[in-house]
Amino acid sequence: MVTEQEARQVDRANESGRQPVVFIHGLWLLPSSWQNWATAFEEAGYTALTPGWPDDPETVEEAKAHPEVFVGKTIKQVADHYAEVIRKLTNKPAVIGHSFGGLFTQIVAGRGLAAAAVAISPAPFRGVLPLPIAALRSSFPVLRNPANRNRAIGLTYPQFRYAFANKVSEDEAARLYEAYSVPGPGRLIFQAATANTNPWTEAKVDSKNPERGPLLIISTDDDHTVPWAIANASFKKQQRNHGVTEITKVPDRGHAFTLDSGWRDVADKALGFVKRFV
């Protein structure tokens, strides 16, 4: 269900008359991870919405104290929640997502719900075949135990350092971990990992829908969680669409490049793309 806070964001966007931009956060994060981006897009004349996944706690502290709220979430459940929020908007929004949020962005765009979409280091969907060692190592804290499918799993600091913050200083990595890292539903990792062997997988995208809208994929060459090979394979699948499909690489950055001190460079690339179409 759409929460009261999300409903207020929708009402504000509809009443403003400005173009809405919906931000979708990734696994092990909360909507607060988009705070800087939301401010930047508001200053550029858009109305920013930062809905959460179903049952997201409001704060990192609350999420760490009650990890059980994340248990059992599925790709379809989260994607359907964002679709429900988007359908309440008067104007079709631009949609921007990071990591698993990038997968959800492509899912809702594939349903024809986005005026433009930006998927940043997106988690893979069915048909995306590369499995780099770095990606396997990043997901190993979940995949190493089948029982984690029904648990909420958080990253230790060393795991976060490898998966997210491998290209920043030790001090900045520690700050990012403290400020943003929360537990996440292990089930989503298993769903993504088995997407190409499960014909009924929820990790699938309608990349051929003519109503998908323009799509930009942003990646980086030092991302351990979603390496360039995965992002580029997603791009090649999306190229089957007749709409605008682009990819760009940000050099020498890690998976936390939407959060770290260089976030503005990535945000400007996304903003420039959105400005071209909405």
Stockholm file with secondary structure:
# STOCKHOLM 1.0

chainA/1-278         MVTEQEARQVDRANESGRQPVVFIHGLWLLPSSWQNWATAFEEAGYTALTPGWPDDPETVEEAKAHPEVFVGKTIKQVADHYAEVIRKLTNKPAVIGHSFGGLFTQIVAGRGLAAAAVAISPAPFRGVLPLPIAALRSSFPVLRNPANRNRAIGLTYPQFRYAFANKVSEDEAARLYEAYSVPGPGRLIFQAATANTNPWTEAKVDSKNPERGPLLIISTDDDHTVPWAIANASFKKQQRNHGVTEITKVPDRGHAFTLDSGWRDVADKALGFVKRFV
#=GR chainA/1-278 SS CCCHHHHHHHHHHHHHCSCEEEEECCTTCCGGGGHHHHHHHHHTTCEEECCCSTTCCSSHHHHHHCGGGGTTCCHHHHHHHHHHHHHTCSSCCEEEEETHHHHHHHHHHHTTCCSEEEEESCCCCTTCCCCCHHHHHHHHHHHTCGGGGGSEECCCHHHHHHHTCTTSCHHHHHHHHHHHCCCEEHHHHHHHHTTTTCTTCSCCCCTTCTTSCCEEEEEETTCSSSCHHHHHHHHHHHTTSSSCEEEEEETTCCGGGGTSTTHHHHHHHHHHHHHHHC
#=GC SS_cons         CCCHHHHHHHHHHHHHCSCEEEEECCTTCCGGGGHHHHHHHHHTTCEEECCCSTTCCSSHHHHHHCGGGGTTCCHHHHHHHHHHHHHTCSSCCEEEEETHHHHHHHHHHHTTCCSEEEEESCCCCTTCCCCCHHHHHHHHHHHTCGGGGGSEECCCHHHHHHHTCTTSCHHHHHHHHHHHCCCEEHHHHHHHHTTTTCTTCSCCCCTTCTTSCCEEEEEETTCSSSCHHHHHHHHHHHTTSSSCEEEEEETTCCGGGGTSTTHHHHHHHHHHHHHHHC
//
